[in-house]
Amino acid sequence: MLVSLVTEVKDTIIAHDQDIERAAFALKAMSHPLRLKILCAVGESELSVQSIVDCVGTTQSNVSQHLARLRDKEILASRRDANRIYYRVKDERTLRLVEMMRDVFCSSEQ
């Protein structure tokens, strides 16, 4: 029985190595506190860089560095409108993950 269970789990893990790699890649990209705060600020909306700066409370330079990292890791997508750049979460699954982390780690008292 135990051998069967271990074999089943092992087969499942090996069969989904690509999914595990993708998840680890995304989690690593989001693991910095400011990047996670940016993702929470953007949420389901699309925000300009200045709006993100206002939400997270740090310098534009600092935010821009982290936005670039999230964009390079394909967590965020961007678009330019004249002289403004807007960011949104690229994949709905990322939003679900952020929401689950909020449910698990954030206190209910706000």
Backbone as CSV, one residue per row, in Angstrom:
resi,resn,N_x,N_y,N_z,CA_x,CA_y,CA_z,C_x,C_y,C_z
1,MET,0.825,-1.193,0.000,0.000,0.000,0.000,0.871,1.260,0.000
2,LEU,1.830,1.339,0.928,2.706,2.500,1.017,3.567,2.626,-0.237
3,VAL,4.073,1.507,-0.729,4.890,1.523,-1.942,4.068,2.033,-3.123
4,SER,2.825,1.608,-3.196,1.940,2.057,-4.269,1.716,3.565,-4.190
5,LEU,1.502,4.084,-2.981,1.281,5.515,-2.791,2.527,6.313,-3.168
6,VAL,3.693,5.850,-2.726,4.947,6.536,-3.039,5.182,6.538,-4.547
7,THR,4.934,5.423,-5.188,5.103,5.334,-6.640,4.153,6.291,-7.352
8,GLU,2.913,6.349,-6.880,1.920,7.248,-7.484,2.348,8.699,-7.344
9,VAL,2.799,9.090,-6.151,3.252,10.463,-5.916,4.474,10.759,-6.775
10,LYS,5.429,9.839,-6.808,6.643,10.027,-7.588,6.312,10.175,-9.071
11,ASP,5.430,9.341,-9.590,5.028,9.433,-10.989,4.369,10.773,-11.285
12,THR,3.551,11.243,-10.367,2.871,12.524,-10.541,3.882,13.666,-10.556
13,ILE,4.831,13.648,-9.650,5.838,14.704,-9.578,6.696,14.698,-10.839
14,ILE,7.159,13.548,-11.239,8.006,13.461,-12.422,7.232,13.872,-13.664
15,ALA,5.985,13.511,-13.739,5.174,13.834,-14.907,4.921,15.336,-15.028
16,HIS,5.084,16.060,-13.938,4.755,17.487,-13.948,5.953,18.368,-13.604
17,ASP,7.148,17.930,-13.953,8.343,18.727,-13.670,8.270,20.117,-14.282
18,GLN,7.723,20.219,-15.466,7.632,21.521,-16.128,6.728,22.464,-15.330
19,ASP,5.631,21.937,-14.789,4.741,22.758,-13.959,5.435,23.190,-12.679
20,ILE,6.198,22.285,-12.090,6.927,22.615,-10.859,7.951,23.710,-11.139
21,GLU,8.658,23.597,-12.242,9.640,24.621,-12.607,8.974,25.978,-12.813
22,ARG,7.838,25.993,-13.496,7.119,27.245,-13.746,6.646,27.868,-12.435
23,ALA,6.135,27.031,-11.518,5.666,27.537,-10.221,6.827,28.095,-9.404
24,ALA,7.944,27.383,-9.380,9.110,27.846,-8.629,9.634,29.163,-9.207
25,PHE,9.645,29.269,-10.512,10.084,30.480,-11.205,9.213,31.669,-10.795
26,ALA,7.893,31.465,-10.807,6.961,32.539,-10.442,7.102,32.911,-8.970
27,LEU,7.186,31.916,-8.096,7.313,32.193,-6.664,8.610,32.936,-6.358
28,LYS,9.671,32.566,-7.023,10.945,33.253,-6.816,10.829,34.714,-7.243
29,ALA,10.176,34.962,-8.366,10.011,36.333,-8.851,9.175,37.169,-7.897
30,MET,8.214,36.550,-7.225,7.314,37.284,-6.324,7.816,37.318,-4.886
31,SER,8.946,36.684,-4.600,9.345,36.468,-3.211,9.836,37.713,-2.475
32,HIS,10.154,38.777,-3.155,10.596,40.006,-2.489,9.378,40.737,-1.925
33,PRO,9.468,41.246,-0.688,8.306,41.919,-0.078,7.731,43.064,-0.923
34,LEU,8.591,43.866,-1.538,8.071,44.981,-2.343,7.379,44.468,-3.609
35,ARG,7.919,43.427,-4.214,7.266,42.883,-5.414,5.904,42.299,-5.070
36,LEU,5.805,41.645,-3.929,4.514,41.114,-3.495,3.541,42.259,-3.197
37,LYS,4.042,43.322,-2.602,3.207,44.494,-2.327,2.720,45.135,-3.630
38,ILE,3.581,45.183,-4.634,3.198,45.703,-5.947,2.078,44.859,-6.539
39,LEU,2.218,43.542,-6.460,1.182,42.654,-6.993,-0.142,42.856,-6.270
40,CYS,-0.081,43.038,-4.959,-1.308,43.300,-4.202,-1.932,44.627,-4.622
41,ALA,-1.094,45.631,-4.874,-1.599,46.949,-5.280,-2.249,46.881,-6.662
42,VAL,-1.612,46.203,-7.582,-2.146,46.120,-8.943,-3.410,45.274,-8.954
43,GLY,-3.375,44.123,-8.309,-4.553,43.258,-8.244,-5.145,43.010,-9.615
44,GLU,-6.445,43.166,-9.719,-7.148,42.916,-10.980,-7.194,44.149,-11.889
45,SER,-6.616,45.248,-11.427,-6.684,46.488,-12.210,-5.418,46.670,-13.039
46,GLU,-5.367,47.782,-13.709,-4.190,48.197,-14.458,-3.806,49.558,-13.895
47,LEU,-2.567,49.687,-13.436,-2.143,50.923,-12.786,-0.924,51.514,-13.472
48,SER,-0.848,52.823,-13.443,0.347,53.505,-13.932,1.458,53.352,-12.901
49,VAL,2.666,53.590,-13.341,3.802,53.504,-12.429,3.594,54.452,-11.247
50,GLN,3.165,55.684,-11.509,2.963,56.651,-10.424,1.904,56.176,-9.437
51,SER,0.844,55.564,-9.916,-0.189,55.028,-9.020,0.376,53.912,-8.146
52,ILE,1.232,53.081,-8.728,1.863,52.004,-7.956,2.783,52.599,-6.898
53,VAL,3.564,53.614,-7.288,4.449,54.301,-6.331,3.620,54.835,-5.168
54,ASP,2.497,55.479,-5.460,1.633,56.035,-4.419,1.088,54.940,-3.502
55,CYS,0.758,53.786,-4.068,0.195,52.680,-3.280,1.220,52.032,-2.364
56,VAL,2.442,51.845,-2.849,3.418,51.072,-2.076,4.327,51.931,-1.218
57,GLY,4.381,53.238,-1.503,5.087,54.159,-0.613,6.600,54.078,-0.644
58,THR,7.174,53.992,-1.820,8.629,54.070,-1.948,8.944,54.895,-3.196
59,THR,10.194,54.992,-3.545,10.585,55.854,-4.661,10.211,55.242,-6.016
60,GLN,10.073,56.117,-7.003,9.757,55.641,-8.348,10.887,54.775,-8.892
61,SER,12.105,55.142,-8.594,13.257,54.365,-9.049,13.210,52.933,-8.507
62,ASN,12.923,52.811,-7.219,12.841,51.495,-6.584,11.703,50.673,-7.186
63,VAL,10.544,51.293,-7.331,9.389,50.600,-7.906,9.688,50.174,-9.343
64,SER,10.292,51.053,-10.113,10.589,50.744,-11.511,11.514,49.541,-11.645
65,GLN,12.496,49.427,-10.756,13.396,48.264,-10.777,12.621,46.972,-10.545
66,HIS,11.717,47.002,-9.575,10.941,45.797,-9.260,9.896,45.505,-10.335
67,LEU,9.318,46.539,-10.926,8.386,46.337,-12.029,9.096,45.675,-13.208
68,ALA,10.301,46.117,-13.487,11.080,45.524,-14.584,11.335,44.045,-14.322
69,ARG,11.656,43.725,-13.090,11.898,42.311,-12.736,10.628,41.486,-12.921
70,LEU,9.494,41.999,-12.451,8.223,41.280,-12.596,7.821,41.159,-14.068
71,ARG,8.112,42.168,-14.851,7.808,42.108,-16.284,8.734,41.104,-16.981
72,ASP,10.026,41.138,-16.648,10.985,40.212,-17.254,10.665,38.754,-16.916
73,LYS,10.109,38.537,-15.750,9.739,37.179,-15.323,8.324,36.804,-15.766
74,GLU,7.726,37.688,-16.578,6.399,37.478,-17.157,5.279,37.344,-16.121
75,ILE,5.450,38.041,-14.993,4.404,38.117,-13.975,3.482,39.286,-14.299
76,LEU,4.071,40.393,-14.754,3.306,41.570,-15.143,3.443,41.817,-16.645
77,ALA,2.424,42.426,-17.202,2.458,42.904,-18.584,2.367,44.423,-18.520
78,SER,2.905,45.083,-19.530,2.871,46.549,-19.539,2.407,47.053,-20.898
79,ARG,1.922,48.275,-20.862,1.587,48.969,-22.102,1.895,50.441,-21.906
80,ARG,2.266,51.087,-22.998,2.588,52.507,-22.959,1.431,53.288,-23.561
81,ASP,1.085,54.387,-22.894,0.082,55.316,-23.418,0.689,56.705,-23.293
82,ALA,1.143,57.232,-24.409,1.868,58.500,-24.439,3.116,58.379,-23.564
83,ASN,3.200,59.165,-22.482,4.393,59.107,-21.642,4.179,58.305,-20.357
84,ARG,3.092,57.575,-20.268,2.821,56.749,-19.088,2.897,55.275,-19.437
85,ILE,3.361,54.497,-18.458,3.389,53.048,-18.616,2.425,52.460,-17.590
86,TYR,1.595,51.564,-18.058,0.606,50.911,-17.205,0.959,49.434,-17.059
87,TYR,0.735,48.913,-15.855,1.034,47.515,-15.566,-0.221,46.787,-15.121
88,ARG,-0.280,45.504,-15.496,-1.349,44.620,-15.049,-0.754,43.242,-14.847
89,VAL,-1.419,42.436,-14.030,-0.982,41.062,-13.821,-1.283,40.288,-15.098
90,LYS,-0.296,39.565,-15.574,-0.392,38.910,-16.877,-1.250,37.647,-16.849
91,ASP,-1.236,36.914,-15.740,-1.900,35.618,-15.677,-2.855,35.583,-14.485
92,GLU,-4.088,35.234,-14.737,-5.108,35.166,-13.690,-4.702,34.230,-12.546
93,ARG,-3.925,33.200,-12.847,-3.481,32.267,-11.799,-2.624,32.975,-10.756
94,THR,-1.868,33.973,-11.197,-1.057,34.744,-10.254,-1.951,35.501,-9.285
95,LEU,-3.038,36.047,-9.792,-3.994,36.746,-8.920,-4.594,35.794,-7.898
96,ARG,-4.917,34.588,-8.326,-5.469,33.594,-7.388,-4.446,33.246,-6.321
97,LEU,-3.188,33.123,-6.708,-2.132,32.810,-5.758,-1.956,33.943,-4.740
98,VAL,-1.945,35.178,-5.210,-1.816,36.328,-4.309,-2.999,36.372,-3.346
99,GLU,-4.185,36.107,-3.856,-5.374,36.096,-3.007,-5.289,34.992,-1.953
100,MET,-4.807,33.826,-2.339,-4.651,32.738,-1.361,-3.628,33.106,-0.295
101,MET,-2.532,33.751,-0.700,-1.521,34.171,0.278,-2.107,35.206,1.227
102,ARG,-2.913,36.095,0.688,-3.569,37.099,1.530,-4.473,36.411,2.551
103,ASP,-5.249,35.423,2.114,-6.141,34.685,3.010,-5.370,33.957,4.102
104,VAL,-4.228,33.388,3.751,-3.460,32.588,4.700,-2.621,33.453,5.641
105,PHE,-1.974,34.488,5.105,-0.980,35.204,5.888,-1.416,36.553,6.461
106,CYS,-2.456,37.148,5.919,-2.854,38.483,6.382,-3.877,38.367,7.504
107,SER,-3.711,39.190,8.495,-4.659,39.187,9.598,-5.989,39.743,9.124
108,SER,-7.037,39.313,9.747,-8.378,39.782,9.350,-8.623,41.219,9.811
109,GLU,-7.821,41.697,10.770,-7.952,43.071,11.250,-7.165,43.982,10.317
110,GLN,-7.832,44.926,9.711,-7.164,45.811,8.762,-7.258,47.237,9.256
